[in-house]
Amino acid sequence: MNRIDQLFSTKGQNILNIYCTAGFPALNDTVAVVEALQQSGADMVELGMPFSDPLADGPVIQDSSTRAIANGMRLSVLFEQLKDFRSKVTIPVILMGYLNPVLQFGVENFCKACAAVGIDGLILPDLPMDEYENEYRPLFEKYGLHLIFLVTPETTEARIRKIDSLSKGFVYAVSSSSTTGKNKDMAGQEAYFARLKAMGLKNPVLVGFGIRDKSTFQAACASSNGAIIGSAFVKAIENSTNLQADIAGFVKGILA
């Protein structure tokens, strides 16, 4: 069973998924950050593949991508770093990024490399749904990779149902129509979350964008299966001199 499915079958609520950028703060911190997140109590990690033009990312994650690229992070480097990480990391790990580097790497080569190191799923926000369904789906399924699609408050019910039918693992509910890292109040989104819940989707739902602390995490979890924290975590470790301690402190602040 895919680790994402396993997680949701054993813990259906209050899932904490934390985003971190590969190769950040320093090039060789990638696996250490993932290990520290697992040890601190995160349920899942979304590992960002740095890209020079990240459409959905706000300035904090954009800056982390720029820094990671300057550090020397590339897909080939990332797969080399992840070669043996499954000897210590048991939680689900998803790669999040954009289509251009994947196309340059070769889609099948990329899927094969993901499967070889033990990646569980992918989030590619600029991969069109129809293109995935008609062209790439067999490849992703061949290598056991779940593709997770995003929905927003503006997504129609028909499109949400189509996304739910194609997604595997979970559906990523963007809390508002903005980039990552905006300090949006969850209080204005109850109707949107309630609408998703009432639809009875086959996939669990995780909320992302604007989740930054204990209160926003709890607010998101009240209407979904859990939440994704990105910019707030990236900011918390950007100048860290003790990753283990800073990561433990951050996660404890969310879950305590």
N, C-alpha and C positions, 0 to 999 in steps of 0.2 A: 504494500500500500504506500502511496505517495505520502511523505511526511506531513504535508499540509493537511491532507484528508485525515491522517492519523491524529493530528493535533485537534482538529475540530470534532472528531469522534470521541475524544477523551476529555476535552475541555471546550465546551461550546460557547462560553461567555467570558467577557473581560480579557480577551486576547490582546496582548501588548506586542505590536509589531514595530520595531524601530529601524528607521532608515539611517544608513551611514554610507559615505562615499568611499569607494575603494581607493586606496593609495593616499588616504587622508587621516590624520594631519600629516603623517610622513609616509613615504612610499611603502615601507614594509610594515605599517601598522594594521593593514587590512585584517589579517587573521586574528591578531591580538585583540582588536576591537570586537570582532564577532565572538570570540571566546569569552571576553569580559562581559558582553551583553548576555550570553547564555548563563554564565555564573551568577549574574546579578538578578536574573529572573525574567528576562525578556522571553516571550514565547516563540518569536519568529524574527528573522532579520531580513530586511530589504537592502540589498547591497547595490549601491549606485555605480553604474559604469560611466565614468566621466565622459562628457561630450561638450564640445565647444559652443553648441547652440541649443541648450535644453529648453524646449518650449514651455513646459508646465512649471518650471522651477523658478522660485524667487531668488533674490540676490544672495542669500546665505548659502543655498545649495549651489547656485551658479559659481560663487566664489570658491567653494570647496572643490568643485569640478576643475576650475581654472588652476587651482593650486595642485590638485592631484595630477593633472596633465603635465604641469611644470615639473612635478616630482619625477615624472617618467612613467606614469600609469598608462598602460595600453591593454587591450583585451588579451594579447598574448602573455603579457606580464601577469595579469590577473589570474589567468588559468594556471600559470606556473605557481603562483602563490597559493592557490586553492588545491593544489595537487594532493596533499595529504591532510587537508583540514578536517575531513570526516573521521579521522582517528580520535579527535577530541570534541567535535561539534556534532550534536545529535538533533538540535532543533531545525525546523525548516529554514532554508535560506533561498531567497528569491533574488534574481538579478533584475534591476530596474534600469532602463536606459532607452536609447533611441535607435531607430532602424538603420540609419546610415552606417555606423560602425559594424553592425551585424551583417549588413549586405557586403561590406568590404571584406569582412572576415570569411564570408560564405555562409549562407544560412544553415546548410547541413553541417558544415564544419563546426559552426557555433553550437548547434544543438548537440552534436556528438561530444564536443568539449565540455559542455554543461553536464551531460549525463556522466561523462568519465570522472568528473571531480565530485559529483553528488549534489548538483543544484536541483531544486525541486520545482521551481516555476519561474515565470518571466512576466514582467510588466513592460510593455513597449507602447507608450501612449500614442505614438504617431503611426502605428501599424493599422491601416484601415481594416475594419471588421470583415468586409467582403473579400479583401485580399487574403486575409488569414484563412477565411472559410474555404475559399476556392483554390488557394495555392499552397499555403504553408501548414495548414492543420495536420495533414498526414505526417509531416516531418516532426512536428512538435510531439505528436502522439507516439510516433515510433520511438522517440527517445525519452518518453515518460515525463515530459515537461508540461506543467499546467500553465496555460496562458490566462492572465487576469486582465479583464477589461475594466475601464472606468466609466462611472455614470455621474451625472451632475444634477443639480436641481432642475435644470432645463430639459433633461433627457425625457423624451416621450415614453409613455407606458409601453407602446409597441416596441420601441428600440431597447428599453430596459429588458423586456422579455427575450428579445433576440440576443442581447448581450449575455443574459443569464444562461441561455441555451448553449452559447459558445464558450463561456468562461468555465474554467475548472479551478477548484480550490476555494475561491471566494470572489465576490464582486467588490471592487474598490469604489466606495461612495465618496466622491469629492464633496466636501461639506459646503463649498460655495464656488461660484464661478470666478476664481482668481488663481494666482500662482501660489506656490507653497510659501509658508512662512508668514502669511497675513494673520494678524491678531483678530480674527473674526470671532464673534460671540456665538456659541452654539445655540443660545436661547432662541434665535430667530429661525432655526432650522427644524423645529419639531415636526412641522407639517410634512416636510420633505422626508424625514426619517420615518415618520408614521406611514407615509404612502408606500415607501419601500417595504416596510414590515408587513403591511396589509396585503401586499402582492403575493406573499407566500413563495418567494423565490426558492429555487432548488439549491442555490449556493448560499453559504453564510455571507454576511455583509460586514466589511470593515470600513470605518470612516477615517478619512485622511484630510489633510490641509487644515491648518489652524489648531491642531491638537498640540498643546505645548506644556501642560502641567497636569496636576492631579485632578483639578476641577473640570477642565475640558475633556480629559480622558474619561472621567466618570460620566459626564454628560453624554459623550458619544456612545459609551457602553450601555447607557440606559435604553437606547433605541436600536442597538445593533449588537453584533457578536464581539466587537472590540474596536480598537483604533490603531492608527499608524502615526508615529511621531517622527518627524524628519528634521526640519530646520532648528527646532529648539535643542535637539540632541547634537546636531552638527556644531551649533554655536557653543554648546557646553564643553566640547572637547577641542575646539580649534586651537587654543593656546595651552592645552594640557601639558603639565610636566609629570603627571602621574595618571596615566590612562585608566588603570585598574581602579584606583580610588575615585576618580571623577565619574567614571561610568557607573560604578556601584552607587555613588551618591545620587546621580541623576535618576537611575531606575528606582531606587528606594523612595525618592521624592514623589514619583508617580504612583507607586504601588502601596506605600505605607498607609 
